[in-house]
Amino acid sequence: MGYALIVKPTAQRQLRRLDPPLVQKIIQKLQQLQQNPRPPGVRKLHGAPRGYRVRVGDWRILYTVDDQAKEVQVYRIKHRSQVY
């Protein structure tokens, strides 16, 4: 059983502004996060107890993982120069 994927409204707006080929890559990565929320290459965020980031080219997906509720919550999708 995979994790439920919750994309916050802010991340949804950020996703809608991107080019369709990039959106497809990000959606594929989000689907992978539902199966394995901590894939190889994921980084733990300092200062966020359940926060992680994953790369999609020059873009970053920031999200939290709640293992008890089996949820992955995506709260930001930004270019690497703007995300931090």
ABEGO torsion letter per residue (X at the ends): XBBBBBBBAAAAAAAAABBAAAAAAAAAAAAAAAABABBBGBBBBBGBAABBBBBBEABBBBBBBBAAAGBBBBABBBBAAAAX
